[in-house]
Amino acid sequence: MESRGFMRGRAVAVSASSASGAGPQHTISSTLIEHLGEGAGSLPVTSGTWPSYEHVNVQGGLDHWLEGWPGEHRLLGLAGFRHRMFGLADLCQPGMETGLALAGVPVSEQPVSPDGEMRSCVQCGLYLLSDGELRMALLLRGSDERGPQPDVSMEITATDPAAARRALAEIRELGLRRSVYRRQVVSFEPDMFGPRRGGLLAFHPRPRMTRDQLVLPDGVLEGIERQILGVARHRELLLAHGQHLKRGVLLYGAPGVGKTHTVRYLMSRLPEVSVLILSAAALRFVQEACSIARDLQPSMLIIEDVDLIAEDRGSRPIGQNPLLFQLLNEMDGLRDDVDVTFVLTTNRVDVLEPALASRPGRIDHAVEIPLPDAEGRRALIEVYRGGLELDLAYPDEVIRRTEGVTASFIKELLRRSALIAAEGAGGSDGAGGSDGAGSTPLRLTDRHLHAALDVLLGEANALTRRLLGAGGHGPAT
């Protein structure tokens, strides 16, 4: 039976029986006693734990630490470990490892980037290390989310206890410094099989947006950029003059006006900043997200629809909103030199807890993202037209009919107009339907846009308008 070890960053084959230099009859305890000496069971054990989403970083830190280990090291796998509680001290006691056996190393493949790159992570492995007279054993276990092992754990024992303590500290520091989440965009995601106790982090490609792709009234974006990008740009200067780095920005406005689009633009402008996103059911991980943000600074924590957890306490019984208290405590607990930006979005600023929205030091800059005015709607049509050819005899009429709509509405209007043109439903002046890319550009006329507006602004589409953030817009005129 073969198990895989990591030597100089590469997998090497080591048989479970020969790893200890003994025959196939050796047990786990006899292997450890032979490696550590007769006093193996009385050696102190140094231990550490991490949330489940840190398994990939613990493995990375351990692999890198092993590359610098001056002596020899071998890796054994354990079978029968699932749904069982045991520690390294137990394995050193003859008879205590009943039900466990040396076996091939169980591993799981875990993502390390948004590009699909994976890292093999040991689920339950016993590392045996030696360097001259020093002997060390390390037990690494991944999380068993629905068993008694919710966290990733590492236990180390050595003939020199101080060496075990140093090893754990160095591995922890390497895992943090080389974290795969650093300078990435990640979000806590719900588990399809039910809530995870430790959470589940997913990678996302960083948005690529230019300034002209974001349409906001004059002065609105400039204020946001000064508060977020400006602080990032002048970080050292601000610190040198005793100014704090932590900041909170609240973006509020009707659904569909461009709050999320603004956040995407900010992410694109800060490629060196680690970004964490919380939304919907994942808002329960606010404490974990804040902890990661501190570790990965400079970082930006985006909390979408913050009103879901930060509703005015006066509207609920006391003690019924623990996530709000967690958020407030995390924002208050940051040191002045911690480079973390909180970006909160909401459609319901009127229901926010005053302690969050009104107290100085938590939200430094609140910005309303308004409905686009006439010039804004013209600009949005240009942004969302893509490769469409616009041939409008009366463009002002389209602008007039779209008064009071959102950016999302404009985006859908262009798409529906394109569909009408492609299907030839706009009349014979039309588009010349297209069957695919590479043909002549799809041409939109007044007729196509007004036909789409008739549908979107009709009484039958009142719910669609609300979903697009234009719920207050009346029927077509």
Secondary structure, 3 states (H helix, E strand, C coil): CEEEEEECCEEEEEECCCCCCCCCCCCHHHHHHHHHCCCHHHCCEEEEEECHHHHHHHHHHHHHHHHCCCCEEEEEEEECCCCCCCCHHHHCCCCCCCCCEEECCCEEEEECCCCCCEEEEECEEEEEEEECCEEEEEEEECCECCCCECCEEEEEEECCHHHHHHHHHHHHHHHHHCCCCCCCEEEECCCCCCCCCCCCEEEECCCCCCHHHCCCCCCHHHHHHHHHHHHHHCHHHHHHCCCCCCEEEEEECCCCCCHHHHHHHHHHHCCCCEEEEECHHHHHHHHHHHHHHHHCCCEEEEECCHHHCCECHHHCCCCCCHHHHHHHHHHHHCCCCCCEEEEEEECCHHHECHHHHCCCCCCCEEEECCCCCHHHHHHHHHHHCCCCEEECCCHHHHHHHCCCCCHHHHHHHHHHHHHHHHCCCCCCCCCCCCCCCCCCCCEEEHHHHHHHHHHHCCHHHHHHHHHCCCCCCCCCC
